Amino acid sequence: MRMKRLFLLSLLALLAFPAVALAGGRDVQVQLLGLNDFHGHLESTTPGGIVPAPGAARVPAGGAEYLATHLREKEATNRENTLIVSAGDLIGASPLLSALFHDEPTIEAMNQMGLDLNAVGNHEFDEGAAELQRMQRGGCHPVDGCLDGTGFNGAEFNFLAANVVNELGQTIFPAYSIKKFDGIKVGFIGMTLEGTPSIVSPSGVAGLEFLDEAETANRYAAELRRRHGVRAVVVLLHEGGVQSQPGGINDCNGISGPIVDIVGRTTDQVDLFVTGHTHSAYNCVIDGRPVTSASSFGRLLTDIDLVLDRRSKDVVQVSANNQIVTQNVFKAMDMTQLIERYAEIAAPLRDRVIGRISADITQANDASLEQAAGNLIADAQHAATASPETGAAVAAFMNPGGVRAPFTFAPSGAEAPGEVTYGEAFTVQPFGNSLVTMTLTGQQILDMLRSQWCGQTFARVLLPSDSVHYTFDQSVATSLLPAGPGQPVVPCAGAPNPVSSLTIGGTPVDPAASYRITVNSFLADGGDNFPVLRQGTDRLGGEVDTDALEDYLAPSLNGTPIGPPALDRIDVIP
């Protein structure tokens, strides 16, 4: 209601003072170009495409060469009053080209693109707070040095972290930034999700406290107004929500998730929320305020137009549009040069042999939708978290969408038959998610397995470690899926469970007992529509999943090559 009221007041003012309005004396037009969850996806081959609307074809999207072109074209339409902002996870969980160099290539690319502000996300803490501060100030990595041999100057844009404080109660980065547009101040408050400590390695955030998002926004919105006379406030928040299916990139179909509560508890002094974390695309109005998210990996950018009133110094109108970063524009040559330079340096690291296999380990699904490559990854994650020191996990589950390629026995590069290079392993599992070990009851595990069908548009059967075995009824499972394309998903509440005879470690699972299980951080956040995983308790962040895979493959370098895991963990009743 507040935004509508301001918009009506603005229209009345235009009608009452047409000469002033035509002269541009009252309004200031500001363009914000929003990103979130870029995750170091510099190369155009890594982000994958995006589906713009239900039933539409997937469109190739993303890549720094194309993102830079789109940003520059948009910026040219309002050179004086454009700001490029990011809602977190700019780095971390990155593809090989950026990750090998501790994400320095991504920081350098964003400097060249002209990024102005980045709110910290949870993945910015993957290598710890000290490493994140190095990203801002520059300097070579304390262990690996500057691998490209040219030094590292750090980010020319500002990191913001209003709700991350040290033991003295001080923010580790500025809480906000004030920008002036034709003399009108706009405050930008940057935050990550309060739950960051539960999904990153504890050592990386030791001594830090992550505060409530809404309370923090309210505090600094008041401070901006009281101390600096700022009336227009934008929140860059690395927390978000998800749409119900179907939903397009500019839809807001049944938005749910933490963002709804956060916005509802935030003062109406905040005019706009640019959000992230869930890797979802949406364009919403929640509690009268616009709330946007540009999916992930640089596949979208959010074009936001603000109208600032010179008299009130406040926002009187907001419009937003999620735009696909298409790959049908000219490549930005400075991005091409940056990518090529790092690719050349990365070659010897990329080609490092980390293990041996005895045959192809494929993504081919059997009748249960098991696959050998996913089973192998689940085994690696279980092995990495099975000890008391790393989580005491009794099982692990891997999302099939996170397995992007097979392990191939025949050489595809410098390696000999059966050798697995680091680059090949990274291609199989490229997202660089951290492992999360949590406690679930047996009933919650059963509910998780039921969610492989209910609440889904298609079956998403998780790949289990070899400690897990169960049976599911295909006819019941099929009844939990939409009847056809465009049909609504089947809610899980009250739905029958196709799963039976669930055992872990050969012992039947007791619904009332507690079990430690491991998933990646994407699933731990409820990704792929597994909301029960958000309920897991006693969470312990672990190593990056690619490191766990390398550790699992390492004994095969001088020992027996690893063969394809048997597809015998899930049985199907037709």
FILO-754232 format. One line per field, with one value per residue (C-alpha): x, y, z; residue in one letter. Coordinates in Angstrom, 3 decimals. Example, Ala and Ser with C-alpha at 12.3 -4.5 7.8 and 13.67 -1.06 7.14 Angstrom:
X = [12.300/13.670];
Y = [-4.500/-1.060];
Z = [7.800/7.140];
res = [A/S];
END
This chain:
X = [0.000/2.840/4.377/0.976/0.299/3.656/3.099/-0.315/1.177/3.833/1.194/-0.780/2.362/3.061/-0.464/-0.284/3.135/3.493/6.142/8.385/7.871/8.706/11.837/12.958/13.022/11.218/12.311/15.648/15.829/18.189/19.047/20.190/21.554/21.297/23.122/23.223/24.893/27.379/29.657/32.604/30.917/33.242/33.165/30.064/30.052/29.526/26.309/23.916/20.780/17.650/13.940/12.285/8.686/6.745/6.726/9.329/12.520/15.761/17.839/21.683/22.687/25.548/29.298/31.378/31.964/28.221/27.326/29.777/28.250/24.694/25.678/27.494/24.590/22.172/24.551/24.811/21.120/21.737/25.452/25.191/22.838/23.521/24.811/25.708/24.968/25.241/23.306/26.065/27.835/29.759/32.561/32.782/31.424/32.996/33.976/37.575/38.813/37.991/38.306/41.870/42.965/40.937/38.376/40.798/39.741/36.130/37.078/39.189/36.375/33.876/36.295/36.390/32.602/32.194/30.480/29.855/28.578/28.406/26.607/28.473/26.880/27.508/29.894/32.061/33.094/34.053/37.765/37.240/36.792/40.482/40.479/37.308/38.998/41.905/39.394/38.594/42.035/44.187/47.499/48.677/47.205/49.066/49.798/49.593/50.815/49.649/49.394/49.081/52.324/50.865/49.774/46.236/44.918/41.612/38.099/37.537/33.923/32.797/31.760/28.921/28.143/25.705/24.758/28.213/30.009/33.169/33.661/33.754/30.412/32.010/30.991/33.745/32.841/30.784/27.120/25.992/27.066/25.543/25.457/24.334/22.279/21.851/22.334/19.825/21.254/20.382/21.487/22.420/22.424/24.183/23.619/23.912/21.545/21.533/21.934/25.337/27.239/25.169/26.142/29.826/32.840/32.824/36.468/35.735/33.375/34.869/34.463/31.789/28.102/25.437/22.521/18.829/18.316/15.157/16.389/19.658/17.901/15.673/18.662/20.613/17.616/17.000/20.681/20.763/17.770/18.887/22.606/22.753/19.337/18.823/15.203/15.701/16.939/17.763/18.598/20.998/20.264/21.761/18.594/15.527/12.582/11.193/8.176/5.610/5.666/5.057/6.707/8.676/11.663/9.458/6.665/5.885/3.828/3.152/6.480/7.620/10.753/12.615/12.348/8.601/9.043/12.106/10.403/7.294/9.356/11.377/10.523/8.751/11.675/13.234/12.017/13.481/15.022/17.534/17.890/19.616/20.813/18.037/19.217/15.617/14.304/11.366/10.008/7.688/5.930/5.910/4.372/4.149/7.868/9.513/11.622/13.794/16.178/18.173/18.517/22.237/25.522/25.052/22.270/20.001/20.453/17.736/17.129/15.606/14.451/13.984/12.291/13.528/11.551/13.682/11.332/10.899/14.355/12.572/11.639/8.275/8.311/10.094/9.951/12.001/12.623/14.705/16.538/18.264/22.015/21.781/24.776/23.722/25.535/29.153/31.638/33.413/37.030/38.513/36.618/37.808/41.411/41.032/39.515/42.139/45.000/43.769/42.883/46.485/47.849/45.301/46.240/48.872/46.642/43.617/45.517/46.788/45.908/44.030/42.836/42.227/39.078/38.683/35.797/33.409/31.385/28.311/25.202/23.013/19.947/18.483/14.795/15.220/16.956/20.206/23.381/26.968/28.551/26.116/26.515/30.287/29.937/27.583/30.125/32.851/30.730/29.895/33.571/34.495/32.038/31.906/34.397/33.335/35.613/33.923/30.284/29.765/27.500/25.873/24.711/24.979/22.651/23.569/21.207/21.241/21.250/24.637/26.220/27.026/29.137/30.380/33.824/35.278/37.818/39.124/41.484/40.060/43.276/46.730/45.749/46.253/43.302/41.669/43.300/41.034/42.350/41.337/39.711/37.644/36.497/35.592/33.555/31.627/30.857/31.433/29.406/31.897/29.214/30.338/29.235/26.709/26.168/22.950/20.697/17.338/14.836/14.037/10.651/12.302/14.502/11.371/9.738/12.835/12.625/8.907/9.821/11.621/8.169/5.620/6.150/8.201/7.508/9.457/11.081/14.288/15.661/18.620/21.727/22.428/25.679/26.223/25.072/21.485/18.936/15.202/12.340/9.772/6.469/6.546/2.758/2.501/5.493/3.947/0.699/2.658/3.820/1.809/-0.603/0.922/2.873/1.626/-0.393/0.052/2.488/1.119/1.560/3.368/1.003/-1.103/0.441/1.331/4.987/6.165/9.233/9.411/12.035/14.482/17.716/20.912/23.982/21.824/19.508/15.844/15.363/13.342/11.108/11.629/15.412/18.001/20.510/23.437/23.287/25.360/24.209/25.724/24.921/22.507/20.317/20.815/19.066/16.075/17.292/15.524/12.354/13.556/12.258/12.605/16.381/16.009/14.789/18.035/19.631/23.195/24.529/28.230/29.779/32.415/34.911/34.056/32.524/35.245/37.887/35.937/35.838/39.573/40.297/38.123/39.899/43.418/44.101/43.495/46.567/48.853/46.255/43.335/41.445/37.894/35.142/31.546/29.482/26.736/23.212/21.722/20.827/17.229/14.723/11.549/8.141/6.559];
Y = [0.000/2.389/2.096/2.531/5.631/7.145/6.386/8.087/11.094/11.234/11.164/13.934/16.035/15.550/16.662/19.696/20.846/19.689/22.262/21.210/17.540/18.016/19.898/16.992/19.169/16.776/13.230/11.491/8.264/5.655/2.312/-0.606/-3.703/-6.607/-9.942/-12.731/-16.115/-15.673/-18.314/-17.602/-18.743/-16.926/-19.304/-19.418/-23.232/-23.647/-21.811/-23.864/-22.441/-21.076/-21.617/-18.178/-19.329/-22.537/-24.646/-22.508/-23.868/-23.618/-20.637/-20.690/-18.039/-16.663/-16.281/-13.233/-12.331/-11.954/-10.630/-7.750/-6.849/-6.879/-4.789/-2.248/-1.952/-1.334/1.089/3.127/4.022/5.918/6.562/9.091/7.212/3.473/1.184/-2.521/-4.470/-8.085/-9.926/-12.313/-15.551/-13.729/-16.181/-19.636/-22.915/-21.811/-23.728/-24.793/-21.708/-19.415/-21.876/-22.909/-19.311/-18.773/-16.802/-13.993/-14.203/-13.479/-10.467/-9.125/-9.729/-7.903/-4.995/-4.694/-4.977/-2.117/-3.873/-1.324/-3.279/-6.894/-8.076/-11.036/-14.457/-17.699/-18.976/-15.897/-17.550/-20.907/-20.185/-18.217/-14.595/-13.735/-14.950/-12.956/-9.836/-10.544/-10.521/-6.927/-5.526/-7.640/-9.407/-12.889/-16.004/-16.789/-20.381/-20.589/-17.092/-15.389/-18.293/-16.126/-14.312/-10.818/-10.025/-9.416/-5.948/-6.977/-5.759/-2.236/-2.598/-2.718/-5.771/-5.102/-7.182/-5.414/-8.516/-10.133/-8.967/-10.011/-10.617/-6.858/-6.397/-4.700/-5.485/-7.138/-4.973/-1.779/-2.255/0.049/2.341/5.689/6.688/10.052/10.442/14.060/15.030/12.535/9.965/6.265/3.859/0.267/-2.191/-5.499/-8.737/-12.504/-15.033/-15.445/-19.201/-18.934/-20.679/-23.829/-24.268/-23.355/-24.815/-23.727/-22.787/-20.307/-18.256/-18.843/-15.756/-14.245/-13.756/-13.603/-11.422/-11.473/-10.006/-7.961/-6.539/-5.541/-3.884/-1.947/-0.773/0.553/1.995/4.095/5.040/6.051/8.304/9.767/10.287/10.820/12.077/9.118/8.458/5.961/2.564/-0.622/-3.937/-6.333/-9.599/-13.025/-14.828/-15.529/-17.672/-19.967/-19.858/-22.582/-24.325/-23.304/-19.898/-17.832/-15.584/-12.526/-14.275/-14.491/-17.643/-18.525/-17.195/-18.917/-19.208/-17.028/-13.865/-13.578/-13.354/-11.117/-8.551/-8.653/-7.750/-5.021/-1.331/0.264/2.686/-0.035/0.501/-2.494/-5.921/-7.433/-11.021/-14.325/-17.614/-19.889/-19.708/-18.941/-16.292/-14.168/-10.650/-10.064/-7.512/-8.623/-6.451/-3.634/-3.705/-5.045/-8.176/-9.534/-12.408/-13.121/-16.906/-17.803/-18.114/-14.842/-16.281/-13.337/-9.737/-7.710/-4.316/-2.124/1.443/3.702/7.074/9.408/12.501/15.611/17.032/13.952/12.435/9.099/6.390/7.021/4.297/1.000/-1.243/-4.401/-6.879/-10.074/-10.160/-13.219/-12.862/-14.274/-15.546/-13.949/-10.646/-9.699/-11.038/-8.475/-8.796/-7.885/-10.799/-13.134/-12.122/-12.645/-16.100/-17.196/-16.039/-18.000/-21.058/-21.262/-21.043/-23.565/-26.272/-28.103/-27.988/-29.048/-32.011/-33.316/-37.024/-37.687/-41.276/-44.281/-46.084/-49.516/-48.647/-45.869/-44.698/-43.331/-41.279/-43.935/-44.570/-47.977/-48.552/-47.085/-43.977/-44.934/-44.086/-45.178/-41.708/-40.340/-43.408/-42.921/-39.285/-40.291/-42.878/-40.227/-37.853/-40.579/-41.511/-37.849/-37.460/-40.905/-40.279/-38.596/-35.665/-34.990/-35.636/-39.335/-39.716/-43.090/-42.247/-39.675/-38.598/-36.800/-34.827/-36.172/-32.663/-32.076/-34.850/-33.128/-35.658/-39.261/-40.481/-41.746/-44.567/-43.586/-40.596/-37.233/-35.257/-35.827/-38.671/-42.366/-44.821/-45.049/-41.939/-39.299/-35.757/-33.002/-31.205/-34.266/-34.777/-31.103/-31.408/-34.317/-32.340/-28.661/-26.781/-26.778/-27.142/-27.756/-30.875/-30.535/-33.294/-33.059/-35.058/-36.254/-38.606/-41.780/-40.287/-37.190/-39.397/-41.187/-37.818/-36.747/-39.858/-39.289/-35.779/-37.398/-37.435/-35.301/-31.559/-32.257/-31.678/-34.873/-37.645/-36.545/-39.742/-38.977/-41.093/-42.917/-44.119/-47.867/-47.894/-47.268/-49.659/-49.336/-50.287/-48.041/-48.765/-47.350/-47.033/-45.051/-42.908/-42.108/-41.065/-38.382/-36.673/-34.190/-35.852/-34.033/-30.958/-27.781/-29.660/-28.694/-30.605/-32.998/-31.664/-33.922/-33.280/-36.382/-38.132/-41.833/-42.786/-45.112/-46.065/-49.190/-51.490/-48.650/-49.780/-47.940/-50.036/-53.128/-52.189/-51.172/-47.453/-46.541/-43.507/-42.263/-42.685/-40.070/-40.500/-38.426/-37.972/-35.942/-33.909/-30.990/-27.429/-27.018/-29.858/-28.817/-25.558/-27.422/-27.280/-29.364/-29.160/-31.169/-28.835/-31.390/-30.998/-27.473/-29.084/-30.971/-30.196/-30.199/-29.166/-29.414/-27.871/-29.974/-29.793/-28.886/-31.812/-31.833/-32.232/-35.141/-36.776/-36.307/-37.824/-40.821/-41.389/-40.900/-44.522/-45.727/-43.849/-46.565/-49.216/-50.923/-48.763/-47.889/-49.623/-48.527/-48.907/-51.496/-50.184/-52.270/-49.695/-49.077/-51.737/-51.006/-52.659/-52.171];
Z = [0.000/0.809/-2.672/-4.333/-2.229/-3.137/-6.798/-6.746/-5.004/-7.683/-10.446/-8.757/-8.507/-12.196/-13.079/-10.789/-12.008/-15.624/-16.529/-13.663/-14.451/-18.116/-17.179/-15.051/-11.946/-9.642/-10.439/-10.655/-12.668/-11.189/-12.784/-10.642/-12.365/-9.964/-9.795/-7.252/-6.810/-9.651/-8.098/-10.368/-13.587/-15.963/-18.900/-21.068/-21.004/-17.261/-16.248/-18.385/-19.889/-18.297/-18.934/-19.080/-18.665/-18.026/-21.159/-22.920/-24.418/-22.472/-23.575/-23.458/-20.947/-18.901/-19.155/-18.267/-21.924/-22.472/-19.023/-19.450/-22.819/-21.451/-18.435/-20.575/-22.987/-20.103/-18.414/-21.607/-21.285/-18.019/-17.639/-14.839/-12.527/-12.899/-10.163/-10.490/-7.321/-6.172/-3.467/-2.475/-3.380/-6.040/-5.268/-3.703/-5.091/-8.375/-11.508/-11.937/-13.804/-10.882/-7.989/-8.843/-8.241/-5.060/-7.088/-7.923/-11.611/-10.666/-8.568/-11.435/-13.931/-11.725/-11.360/-15.137/-15.426/-12.961/-10.071/-7.311/-4.271/-3.143/-0.028/1.446/1.014/2.828/0.140/0.523/3.812/2.239/2.779/5.979/6.978/6.598/2.995/2.322/3.647/1.273/-1.567/-0.605/0.142/-2.196/-1.714/-2.609/-1.037/2.215/1.160/-2.617/-3.412/-6.601/-8.990/-12.077/-11.298/-11.580/-8.037/-6.839/-6.100/-4.574/-5.226/-6.491/-5.341/-1.711/0.257/2.716/5.830/8.133/10.112/10.472/13.592/15.415/19.127/19.726/18.008/15.010/11.448/9.426/6.415/6.269/7.066/4.292/1.517/0.590/-3.062/-4.439/-7.577/-8.663/-5.041/-3.607/-1.221/-1.498/1.229/0.404/3.332/2.614/4.539/4.388/5.861/9.627/9.159/7.450/10.301/9.821/6.174/6.149/7.881/11.561/11.387/8.628/10.792/14.256/16.421/14.186/14.920/12.244/13.297/12.441/8.977/9.626/12.922/11.284/8.362/10.758/12.791/9.838/7.997/11.114/11.315/7.664/8.222/11.548/10.937/7.194/6.159/3.806/2.870/0.018/1.241/-0.688/0.991/-0.740/1.019/0.518/1.538/-0.515/-1.386/-4.055/-6.311/-6.589/-9.933/-12.618/-12.439/-14.929/-14.374/-13.827/-11.937/-8.238/-8.019/-4.375/-3.131/0.057/2.131/4.643/2.564/3.196/6.970/6.717/4.509/6.678/9.769/8.065/8.404/5.469/5.280/3.100/-0.452/-2.305/-1.601/-4.045/-2.851/-3.570/-2.058/-3.336/-6.969/-7.902/-10.260/-9.144/-9.388/-6.445/-4.329/-0.673/2.017/-0.503/-1.413/-4.591/-3.997/-6.808/-7.492/-10.667/-10.400/-10.409/-12.328/-14.223/-16.376/-15.565/-14.566/-12.870/-14.474/-11.756/-12.352/-9.329/-9.433/-6.694/-5.762/-5.212/-2.609/-0.374/-1.216/-1.281/-3.760/-5.391/-8.026/-8.670/-11.723/-12.189/-14.970/-14.959/-18.285/-19.746/-20.293/-23.791/-25.712/-29.007/-28.410/-29.060/-26.543/-24.377/-25.492/-22.114/-20.581/-23.344/-22.686/-18.949/-19.411/-21.930/-19.698/-16.693/-18.790/-20.005/-16.467/-15.193/-17.687/-15.552/-12.478/-14.478/-15.929/-12.570/-12.153/-8.903/-9.304/-11.524/-12.640/-14.229/-16.565/-17.482/-14.474/-16.162/-15.511/-17.089/-14.925/-14.168/-13.404/-9.917/-11.367/-9.677/-11.564/-10.991/-11.044/-8.453/-6.252/-6.313/-5.233/-2.398/-1.249/-1.285/0.787/3.291/3.624/4.208/7.092/8.703/11.500/14.763/13.929/10.596/11.533/12.342/9.325/8.720/5.196/2.421/-0.380/-3.616/-5.851/-9.428/-10.906/-9.315/-11.395/-14.662/-16.581/-16.437/-15.421/-18.691/-18.872/-22.308/-22.279/-23.271/-22.881/-21.485/-19.190/-19.922/-20.040/-16.633/-15.203/-13.699/-13.778/-11.426/-14.327/-15.235/-11.639/-11.404/-14.608/-13.114/-9.954/-10.727/-8.154/-5.294/-2.623/0.929/2.774/5.576/8.125/10.117/12.396/11.081/12.621/10.760/9.910/8.439/6.257/5.060/4.381/2.456/0.292/-0.320/-1.545/-4.453/-6.074/-4.195/-4.619/-7.750/-11.421/-12.188/-10.168/-8.388/-6.909/-4.662/-5.102/-1.808/-0.288/-0.131/3.508/2.352/0.909/0.331/-1.978/-3.588/-5.288/-8.816/-9.116/-5.867/-6.852/-10.228/-8.544/-6.660/-9.852/-11.969/-14.357/-17.307/-18.436/-16.813/-14.214/-10.549/-8.371/-5.779/-2.221/0.200/3.106/3.519/0.522/0.757/0.881/-1.900/0.177/2.309/3.838/4.479/6.103/7.004/7.683/7.232/10.133/9.643/10.180/13.271/12.565/16.138/16.209/15.169/12.351/11.104/7.340/4.884/1.889/0.018/1.025/-1.894/-0.629/2.996/2.156/0.754/-2.834/-5.481/-3.362/-0.365/2.390/5.184/4.986/6.338/9.569/10.167/13.513/14.905/11.522/10.872/7.788/6.080/3.247/-0.324/-2.190/-4.859/-2.155/-0.675/-4.107/-4.611/-1.187/-2.050/-5.376/-3.993/-2.851/-6.405/-7.645/-6.321/-5.511/-7.185/-9.686/-8.670/-10.599/-11.202/-8.015/-8.277/-8.844/-6.047/-3.405/-4.477/-5.516/-7.456/-7.242/-10.716];
res = [M/R/M/K/R/L/F/L/L/S/L/L/A/L/L/A/F/P/A/V/A/L/A/G/G/R/D/V/Q/V/Q/L/L/G/L/N/D/F/H/G/H/L/E/S/T/T/P/G/G/I/V/P/A/P/G/A/A/R/V/P/A/G/G/A/E/Y/L/A/T/H/L/R/E/K/E/A/T/N/R/E/N/T/L/I/V/S/A/G/D/L/I/G/A/S/P/L/L/S/A/L/F/H/D/E/P/T/I/E/A/M/N/Q/M/G/L/D/L/N/A/V/G/N/H/E/F/D/E/G/A/A/E/L/Q/R/M/Q/R/G/G/C/H/P/V/D/G/C/L/D/G/T/G/F/N/G/A/E/F/N/F/L/A/A/N/V/V/N/E/L/G/Q/T/I/F/P/A/Y/S/I/K/K/F/D/G/I/K/V/G/F/I/G/M/T/L/E/G/T/P/S/I/V/S/P/S/G/V/A/G/L/E/F/L/D/E/A/E/T/A/N/R/Y/A/A/E/L/R/R/R/H/G/V/R/A/V/V/V/L/L/H/E/G/G/V/Q/S/Q/P/G/G/I/N/D/C/N/G/I/S/G/P/I/V/D/I/V/G/R/T/T/D/Q/V/D/L/F/V/T/G/H/T/H/S/A/Y/N/C/V/I/D/G/R/P/V/T/S/A/S/S/F/G/R/L/L/T/D/I/D/L/V/L/D/R/R/S/K/D/V/V/Q/V/S/A/N/N/Q/I/V/T/Q/N/V/F/K/A/M/D/M/T/Q/L/I/E/R/Y/A/E/I/A/A/P/L/R/D/R/V/I/G/R/I/S/A/D/I/T/Q/A/N/D/A/S/L/E/Q/A/A/G/N/L/I/A/D/A/Q/H/A/A/T/A/S/P/E/T/G/A/A/V/A/A/F/M/N/P/G/G/V/R/A/P/F/T/F/A/P/S/G/A/E/A/P/G/E/V/T/Y/G/E/A/F/T/V/Q/P/F/G/N/S/L/V/T/M/T/L/T/G/Q/Q/I/L/D/M/L/R/S/Q/W/C/G/Q/T/F/A/R/V/L/L/P/S/D/S/V/H/Y/T/F/D/Q/S/V/A/T/S/L/L/P/A/G/P/G/Q/P/V/V/P/C/A/G/A/P/N/P/V/S/S/L/T/I/G/G/T/P/V/D/P/A/A/S/Y/R/I/T/V/N/S/F/L/A/D/G/G/D/N/F/P/V/L/R/Q/G/T/D/R/L/G/G/E/V/D/T/D/A/L/E/D/Y/L/A/P/S/L/N/G/T/P/I/G/P/P/A/L/D/R/I/D/V/I/P];
END
